[in-house]
Every structure is written in structure tokens, then in C-alpha cells.
Amino acid sequence: MSSPADAASLLERHFLEVRARLLEVGATLDRLERASGSVTDDPRAEQLAEALKILTDQEGQRAERLQRLFSQPYDADWRTQLKV
């Protein structure tokens, strides 16, 4: 089993990629804010706001919690509903 990379190496490797993604998110939120109309009642806007909270909290497991946030709850009857 390999040992995990150290934090400095991970930051060095991913900083530019993460920075670019954050800039894209910021630009999108700015465009939404400047656009006519409102999406404050749209559940997707609430999901995005919750996702930003998850990214900045200190509770860990961020990727898992984001996946759950954007996923439908598990339904034991999913095969029937999707006709699989």
C-alpha cells in the first residue's frame, strides 16, 4: 500500500487546477447575480449555496457530502422505476 502524498506536494500539484475551477464558479455566480430575473427559489441555487458551505467547513468528507447533496435519495425500488 502506498503512503499518501504530503500536503505540500498535493498543493503544488493541484493549485492551478483548483484555482481555475474556483474562478469559473465565481464567474458563474457573478453572471447569475447580474442576470435579469431571480433563481433564489430554484432548488438548484440552494444546492449550490449548500455546496459552497460544505467546501469551506472543517468537517471533512467533502467529496462524499457533495455527491450526496447532488444525488437523489436511495430508493430500494429503483430498478422498477427505471425499468431495468
C-alpha positions in Angstrom: 0.0 0.0 0.0 1.4 3.4 -1.0 1.6 6.2 1.5 -0.4 9.3 0.9 1.4 12.3 -0.6 2.3 15.1 1.7 0.2 18.3 1.8 2.8 20.5 0.2 3.1 18.1 -2.8 -0.7 17.9 -3.2 -1.0 21.7 -3.1 1.8 22.1 -5.6 0.2 19.5 -8.0 -3.4 20.8 -7.8 -3.2 24.5 -7.0 -3.6 25.8 -10.6 -6.3 23.4 -11.5 -8.4 24.2 -8.3 -7.8 27.9 -8.7 -9.1 27.7 -12.3 -12.2 25.9 -11.1 -12.9 28.3 -8.3 -12.6 31.2 -10.8 -15.1 29.5 -13.0 -17.5 29.1 -10.1 -17.0 32.7 -9.1 -17.6 33.9 -12.6 -20.8 31.8 -12.9 -22.2 33.1 -9.6 -21.4 36.7 -10.8 -23.2 36.1 -14.1 -26.2 34.8 -12.1 -26.2 37.8 -9.9 -26.1 40.2 -12.8 -28.7 38.4 -14.9 -32.3 39.5 -15.1 -34.8 37.6 -13.1 -34.1 35.6 -10.0 -33.2 32.0 -9.1 -33.5 32.3 -5.4 -36.5 30.0 -5.3 -34.8 27.4 -7.6 -33.7 24.3 -5.5 -30.5 24.1 -7.6 -29.4 27.5 -6.4 -29.9 26.3 -2.8 -27.8 23.2 -3.6 -25.0 25.4 -4.9 -25.1 27.6 -1.8 -25.0 24.5 0.4 -22.1 23.1 -1.7 -20.1 26.2 -1.0 -20.7 25.8 2.7 -19.5 22.2 2.5 -16.4 23.2 0.7 -15.4 25.7 3.4 -16.3 23.9 6.5 -13.9 21.8 8.5 -16.0 18.6 8.8 -14.1 16.6 6.2 -15.5 14.1 3.7 -16.3 17.0 1.4 -16.4 15.0 -1.9 -18.8 12.4 -0.3 -21.1 15.1 1.1 -21.2 17.0 -2.2 -22.0 13.8 -4.0 -24.9 13.1 -1.6 -26.1 16.7 -1.9 -26.4 16.4 -5.7 -27.8 12.9 -5.7 -31.3 11.6 -5.3 -32.1 9.7 -2.1 -31.7 5.9 -2.4 -34.9 4.2 -3.4 -35.0 0.4 -3.0 -37.4 0.3 -5.9 -35.1 2.0 -8.4 -35.0 -1.0 -10.8 -38.7 -0.9 -11.3 -38.9 2.8 -11.6 -36.1 2.8 -14.2 -37.4 -0.3 -15.9 -34.1 -2.1 -15.5 
